[in-house]
Amino acid sequence: MSALIVADFISHPTMHLPFNESYLALMAQRFPDRRIVFAAQSGHLENIGSRLSHLTQIEYVTAPPLAANGVLSRHNPIAAIPAARACIAFLNAHAERISAERVAVLGFEGYLYRAVCRLWSHQARFAIDLIMHGQLGDSMIWRSRNPIYRRFDIQSQLQRPCPKSVTIHVLELGIADCVVERFPHLSGRVQCLEHPILESDWRPGMAPDPDANKPVVFAFLGNARRSKGFGEFIDLAKRARGPHRKFITVGEMSKGEKFPDMDCLDVAPARAPLSRIQYMDLLCTADLVCLPYHSAAYNFTASGTMCDAIAALRPVIAIRSRTMSAVFDRYGPFGILVDSIDEMLAVVESIDRPQIEAQRAAWQSSLERMRAARTPVNAARRAAAEVS
């Protein structure tokens, strides 16, 4: 029986769990007669395995992390190049062991892409899918000034030709166009896999609420860090919080981040990770989700928190980007797009519960349509149809 390998060399035990679970469910749906080997860190395997015990075709193996040795920066080529080569050697060994016909790598940085191009460039024994998370988008916000580090980072390495056996998968509409515009030689090598949404995360939409005086609750989702606009969200709360507006954080404080004056928040970031149920239940207390993301990054990054909002059928207020505009165009408006933080503030200060109630049905219709389209089952059907 032919087999598949799915590997995540980046994620710690709780990182990317919803996506990895949905991706494995998608692959099991698309290839029901295939053996699937999932490789990741041991803690990550334990968390995933407890959720996917019903998928008996999946075998779990511990993978080497794509990380530095604890002394050197993970951007330092002295540590990162050998780590990437070890990951490729690991994949080759397991591909040989199970006669793999396809390999998927969930998340990659410049060093791993370099290793793929150098070590697999003349090998077409199996198809290779590279799943792009936020590494390219992050590099649009911050990029090392060290010329050696820059030579090996993801922006530099994506200048390399992409082997014919390799396909880069981006996880949101509009991103593929942005990637190809920046790296024209990747035309034909980049495909969109819309970020799947687990049905286990589905929550009821907002119920009709005729109480015009009930406060509107605005939420920031995910890890509280500057690159995701948490500082801007605090500023919104400082300027707009009042009897009719509340501001909550659904997620935890990112390690190493410090934000003063969080007293303006009705719910501050958690100091320890929330369980998935706690996270989704707290999200459901919000009326609108704020996505104050820097568009330069989110033209190249799928928003997992946007998918959380979709799962909970909560409309968004988001800064316009190529990706967000593409999603609105395909599925219809599911909230409000603005062009700046100042415009977001104006919306936050002016919107009230009667206005939300007037838009609720239309927003929820778009959200339900998108949520249904992105189940692992429907995503697998689309992927199979595109191949055929």
C-alpha positions as CSV (number, residue, x, y, z in Angstrom):
1,M,0.0,0.0,0.0
2,S,1.4,3.4,-0.9
3,A,1.9,5.9,1.8
4,L,2.2,9.6,2.6
5,I,4.5,11.6,5.0
6,V,3.3,14.7,6.8
7,A,6.0,16.5,8.8
8,D,6.1,19.5,11.1
9,F,9.7,20.4,12.1
10,I,8.8,23.8,13.6
11,S,5.8,23.6,15.9
12,H,6.1,23.2,19.7
13,P,3.5,21.1,21.5
14,T,0.6,23.6,21.2
15,M,1.6,25.5,18.0
16,H,-0.5,25.1,14.9
17,L,-2.6,22.3,16.5
18,P,-5.9,23.2,14.9
19,F,-4.3,23.5,11.4
20,N,-2.3,20.3,11.7
21,E,-5.3,18.4,12.9
22,S,-7.5,19.7,10.1
23,Y,-4.7,19.0,7.5
24,L,-4.3,15.4,8.7
25,A,-8.1,15.0,8.6
26,L,-8.1,16.4,5.1
27,M,-5.4,14.1,3.9
28,A,-7.1,11.1,5.5
29,Q,-10.3,12.1,3.7
30,R,-8.6,12.6,0.4
31,F,-6.5,9.4,0.6
32,P,-8.6,7.0,2.6
33,D,-6.6,3.9,1.5
34,R,-3.2,5.4,2.2
35,R,-1.0,5.0,5.3
36,I,0.0,8.4,6.7
37,V,3.1,9.0,8.8
38,F,3.0,12.2,10.8
39,A,6.3,13.4,12.2
40,A,6.6,16.2,14.8
41,Q,7.9,16.9,18.3
42,S,6.8,14.4,20.9
43,G,4.6,16.8,22.8
44,H,2.9,17.9,19.6
45,L,2.3,14.2,18.6
46,E,0.6,13.5,21.9
47,N,-1.7,16.5,21.6
48,I,-2.6,15.6,17.9
49,G,-2.9,11.9,18.6
50,S,-5.5,12.4,21.4
51,R,-7.7,14.3,18.9
52,L,-7.2,11.9,15.9
53,S,-7.4,8.5,17.6
54,H,-10.3,7.5,15.2
55,L,-7.9,7.8,12.2
56,T,-6.2,4.5,12.5
57,Q,-4.3,4.9,9.2
58,I,-2.0,7.5,10.9
59,E,1.4,6.5,12.3
60,Y,3.2,8.9,14.7
61,V,7.0,9.3,14.7
62,T,9.2,11.8,16.5
63,A,11.0,14.2,14.2
64,P,14.1,16.4,14.7
65,P,13.2,20.0,15.4
66,L,14.2,22.6,12.8
67,A,15.8,24.7,15.6
68,A,19.1,25.9,16.8
69,N,21.2,24.1,19.4
70,G,20.1,26.3,22.3
71,V,23.2,28.5,22.1
72,L,23.1,30.0,18.7
73,S,20.2,32.0,17.2
74,R,17.9,29.9,14.9
75,H,18.8,32.5,12.2
76,N,22.5,31.6,12.5
77,P,23.5,29.4,9.5
78,I,26.1,27.5,11.6
79,A,23.2,25.9,13.5
80,A,20.3,26.1,11.0
81,I,21.9,24.6,7.9
82,P,22.9,21.3,9.7
83,A,19.4,21.3,11.3
84,A,17.7,21.6,7.9
85,R,19.9,18.9,6.4
86,A,19.0,16.6,9.3
87,C,15.3,17.2,8.6
88,I,15.8,16.3,4.9
89,A,17.8,13.1,5.8
90,F,15.0,12.2,8.2
91,L,12.4,12.6,5.5
92,N,14.4,10.6,2.9
93,A,14.9,7.7,5.4
94,H,11.2,7.5,6.2
95,A,10.2,7.9,2.6
96,E,12.4,5.0,1.7
97,R,11.1,2.9,4.6
98,I,7.4,3.2,3.6
99,S,7.8,3.8,-0.1
100,A,6.2,7.2,0.2
101,E,4.6,8.7,-2.9
102,R,4.0,12.2,-1.4
103,V,5.6,14.3,1.4
104,A,4.0,17.4,3.0
105,V,6.1,19.7,5.2
106,L,3.9,21.9,7.4
107,G,5.8,25.2,7.7
108,F,9.2,26.1,6.4
109,E,11.9,28.7,6.8
110,G,14.7,29.8,4.4
111,Y,17.1,27.1,5.6
112,L,14.6,24.3,5.0
113,Y,13.6,25.6,1.6
114,R,17.3,25.8,0.7
115,A,17.8,22.2,1.7
116,V,14.8,21.1,-0.3
117,C,16.2,22.8,-3.4
118,R,19.7,21.5,-3.0
119,L,19.0,18.0,-1.9
120,W,15.8,17.2,-3.8
121,S,16.4,19.2,-7.0
122,H,17.2,16.1,-9.0
123,Q,14.8,13.7,-7.2
124,A,11.3,13.3,-8.3
125,R,10.5,10.0,-6.6
126,F,7.6,11.6,-4.8
127,A,5.7,14.9,-4.8
128,I,6.6,17.4,-2.1
129,D,4.2,19.9,-0.7
130,L,5.6,22.8,1.3
131,I,2.9,24.5,3.4
132,M,3.6,28.2,4.0
133,H,2.6,29.6,7.4
134,G,3.6,33.0,8.5
135,Q,7.4,33.0,8.0
136,L,7.4,35.0,4.8
137,G,4.8,37.5,6.2
138,D,6.9,37.9,9.4
139,S,10.0,38.7,7.3
140,M,8.1,41.6,5.7
141,I,7.8,43.2,9.2
142,W,11.3,42.4,10.5
143,R,14.4,41.2,8.7
144,S,17.9,40.8,10.1
145,R,20.4,43.5,9.1
146,N,23.1,40.9,9.3
147,P,24.1,40.2,5.7
148,I,24.9,36.6,6.4
149,Y,21.6,35.9,8.0
150,R,19.8,37.8,5.2
151,R,21.5,35.6,2.6
152,F,19.9,32.6,4.1
153,D,16.5,33.9,5.1
154,I,13.2,33.1,3.5
155,Q,13.1,36.1,1.2
156,S,16.6,35.3,-0.2
157,Q,16.0,31.6,-0.5
158,L,12.8,31.9,-2.3
159,Q,14.8,33.5,-5.1
160,R,16.0,29.9,-5.9
161,P,14.3,27.9,-8.6
162,C,11.6,25.6,-7.3
163,P,12.2,21.9,-8.2
164,K,9.5,20.5,-10.4
165,S,8.6,17.9,-7.7
166,V,7.8,20.7,-5.2
167,T,4.6,22.7,-4.8
168,I,4.3,25.6,-2.4
169,H,0.9,25.8,-0.8
170,V,-0.4,29.1,0.7
171,L,-3.3,29.0,3.1
172,E,-5.5,31.9,2.0
173,L,-7.0,33.5,-1.1
174,G,-4.9,36.2,-2.7
175,I,-1.6,35.1,-1.2
176,A,-0.5,33.1,-4.3
177,D,-0.8,36.2,-6.5
178,C,1.3,38.2,-4.0
179,V,4.0,35.6,-3.8
180,V,4.3,35.2,-7.6
181,E,4.4,39.0,-8.1
182,R,7.4,39.1,-5.7
183,F,9.0,35.9,-7.0
184,P,7.9,35.6,-10.7
185,H,9.9,32.4,-11.3
186,L,7.6,30.6,-8.8
187,S,4.6,31.0,-11.2
188,G,3.0,27.6,-11.6
189,R,4.7,26.3,-8.4
190,V,2.3,28.1,-5.9
191,Q,-1.2,26.9,-5.1
192,C,-3.8,28.0,-2.6
193,L,-5.2,25.6,0.0
194,E,-7.8,27.6,1.9
195,H,-7.1,27.2,5.6
196,P,-9.4,24.3,6.7
197,I,-11.7,24.8,9.7
198,L,-12.5,22.0,12.1
199,E,-16.2,21.2,12.7
200,S,-15.3,20.5,16.3
201,D,-14.6,24.3,16.6
202,W,-18.0,25.3,15.2
203,R,-20.1,27.5,17.5
204,P,-23.5,29.1,17.1
205,G,-23.7,32.5,15.6
206,M,-24.9,35.6,17.4
207,A,-28.5,35.4,18.5
208,P,-30.7,38.4,17.8
209,D,-30.5,40.9,20.7
210,P,-33.0,43.8,20.8
211,D,-31.3,45.4,23.8
212,A,-29.9,48.6,22.2
213,N,-28.1,49.5,25.4
214,K,-26.1,46.3,25.7
215,P,-22.3,47.0,25.4
216,V,-20.6,45.9,22.1
217,V,-17.7,43.6,22.9
218,F,-14.6,43.8,20.6
219,A,-12.1,41.0,20.8
220,F,-8.4,40.5,19.9
221,L,-7.6,36.9,19.1
222,G,-4.5,34.8,19.5
223,N,-1.0,35.5,20.9
224,A,-0.7,39.1,22.1
225,R,2.3,40.5,20.2
226,R,3.2,43.7,18.4
227,S,3.5,42.0,15.0
228,K,-0.2,41.1,15.2
229,G,-1.3,44.6,16.1
230,F,-1.9,44.1,19.9
231,G,-0.4,47.5,20.6
232,E,-2.9,49.1,18.2
233,F,-5.8,47.1,19.9
234,I,-4.7,48.5,23.3
235,D,-4.8,52.0,21.8
236,L,-8.3,51.4,20.5
237,A,-9.4,50.3,23.9
238,K,-7.8,53.4,25.6
239,R,-9.5,55.7,23.2
240,A,-12.9,54.0,22.8
241,R,-13.7,52.0,25.9
242,G,-16.9,53.1,27.7
243,P,-20.2,52.0,29.0
244,H,-21.3,50.8,25.6
245,R,-18.0,49.3,24.4
246,K,-15.8,46.6,26.0
247,F,-12.5,45.1,24.8
248,I,-11.3,41.6,25.5
249,T,-8.2,39.5,24.6
250,V,-8.9,35.9,23.7
251,G,-5.4,34.3,23.9
252,E,-2.2,34.5,25.9
253,M,0.6,37.0,26.2
254,S,3.5,36.2,23.8
255,K,6.8,35.3,25.5
256,G,9.1,38.3,25.8
257,E,6.4,40.9,25.0
258,K,5.5,43.7,27.4
259,F,2.6,46.1,27.1
260,P,2.0,48.8,29.7
261,D,-1.4,50.2,30.5
262,M,-3.5,47.1,29.9
263,D,-6.1,48.3,32.5
264,C,-8.2,49.5,29.6
265,L,-8.9,45.9,28.7
266,D,-11.9,44.1,30.2
267,V,-10.1,40.8,29.7
268,A,-6.3,40.9,29.6
269,P,-4.2,38.3,27.8
270,A,-3.9,35.0,29.7
271,R,-0.6,34.2,31.4
272,A,-0.9,30.5,30.5
273,P,-2.2,28.8,27.3
274,L,-6.0,28.5,27.1
275,S,-7.5,25.1,26.2
276,R,-9.2,25.1,22.8
277,I,-12.6,24.9,24.5
278,Q,-11.7,27.8,26.8
279,Y,-10.5,29.8,23.8
280,M,-13.6,29.2,21.7
281,D,-16.0,29.8,24.5
282,L,-14.4,33.1,25.4
283,L,-14.4,34.1,21.7
284,C,-18.2,33.5,21.7
285,T,-18.6,36.4,24.2
286,A,-17.5,38.8,21.6
287,D,-19.6,40.7,19.0
288,L,-16.9,41.8,16.7
289,V,-13.3,40.5,16.2
290,C,-10.6,43.2,15.5
291,L,-7.8,42.2,13.1
292,P,-5.5,45.2,13.2
293,Y,-2.8,43.4,11.2
294,H,-0.1,45.1,9.2
295,S,-1.2,44.6,5.5
296,A,2.4,44.2,4.3
297,A,2.6,41.0,6.4
298,Y,-0.9,39.7,5.8
299,N,-0.6,39.8,2.0
300,F,1.7,36.8,2.6
301,T,0.2,35.2,5.7
302,A,-3.1,33.3,6.3
303,S,-4.8,34.5,9.5
304,G,-5.6,31.5,11.8
305,T,-7.5,33.9,14.0
306,M,-9.7,34.9,11.1
307,C,-10.5,31.2,10.8
308,D,-11.3,31.1,14.5
309,A,-13.8,34.0,14.0
310,I,-15.3,32.1,11.1
311,A,-15.7,28.9,13.2
312,A,-17.5,30.9,15.8
313,L,-19.5,32.9,13.2
314,R,-18.2,36.2,14.5
315,P,-17.9,39.2,12.1
316,V,-14.6,41.0,11.9
317,I,-13.3,44.6,11.6
318,A,-10.1,44.2,9.6
319,I,-7.5,46.3,7.8
320,R,-7.8,45.8,4.1
321,S,-5.2,43.6,2.5
322,R,-5.0,41.6,-0.8
323,T,-6.0,38.4,1.1
324,M,-8.8,39.9,3.1
325,S,-10.3,41.6,0.0
326,A,-10.0,38.3,-1.9
327,V,-11.9,36.4,0.9
328,F,-14.7,39.1,1.0
329,D,-15.0,39.0,-2.8
330,R,-15.4,35.2,-2.9
331,Y,-17.8,34.7,0.1
332,G,-19.4,38.1,0.6
333,P,-18.9,40.6,3.4
334,F,-18.6,39.1,6.9
335,G,-17.8,42.3,8.7
336,I,-16.1,45.6,7.9
337,L,-12.9,46.4,6.0
338,V,-11.0,49.6,6.8
339,D,-7.9,51.2,5.3
340,S,-6.2,52.3,8.5
341,I,-6.1,52.1,12.3
342,D,-7.6,55.5,12.4
343,E,-10.5,54.3,10.3
344,M,-10.9,51.3,12.5
345,L,-11.1,53.6,15.5
346,A,-13.8,55.6,13.8
347,V,-15.8,52.4,13.2
348,V,-15.3,51.2,16.8
349,E,-16.4,54.5,18.2
350,S,-19.5,54.8,16.0
351,I,-20.9,51.3,15.7
352,D,-23.7,50.3,18.2
353,R,-25.9,47.3,18.8
354,P,-28.7,48.3,16.4
355,Q,-26.2,48.7,13.6
356,I,-24.8,45.2,14.3
357,E,-28.3,43.8,14.4
358,A,-29.1,45.3,11.1
359,Q,-26.1,43.5,9.5
360,R,-26.2,40.3,11.6
361,A,-28.1,38.1,9.1
362,A,-26.0,39.1,6.1
363,W,-22.7,38.7,7.9
364,Q,-23.8,35.4,9.3
365,S,-24.8,34.1,5.9
366,S,-21.3,34.8,4.5
367,L,-19.7,33.2,7.6
368,E,-21.7,30.1,7.3
369,R,-21.0,29.7,3.6
370,M,-17.3,30.1,4.2
371,R,-17.2,27.8,7.2
372,A,-19.0,25.0,5.3
373,A,-16.6,25.4,2.4
374,R,-13.6,25.0,4.6
375,T,-14.3,21.7,6.4
376,P,-11.6,19.1,5.8
377,V,-14.1,17.0,3.8
378,N,-15.0,19.8,1.4
379,A,-11.4,21.0,1.2
380,A,-10.3,17.5,0.3
381,R,-13.0,17.4,-2.5
382,R,-11.8,20.6,-3.9
383,A,-8.1,19.5,-3.8
384,A,-9.0,16.2,-5.6
385,A,-11.1,18.1,-8.2
386,E,-8.2,20.5,-8.9
387,V,-5.8,17.6,-9.5
388,S,-8.2,15.7,-11.8
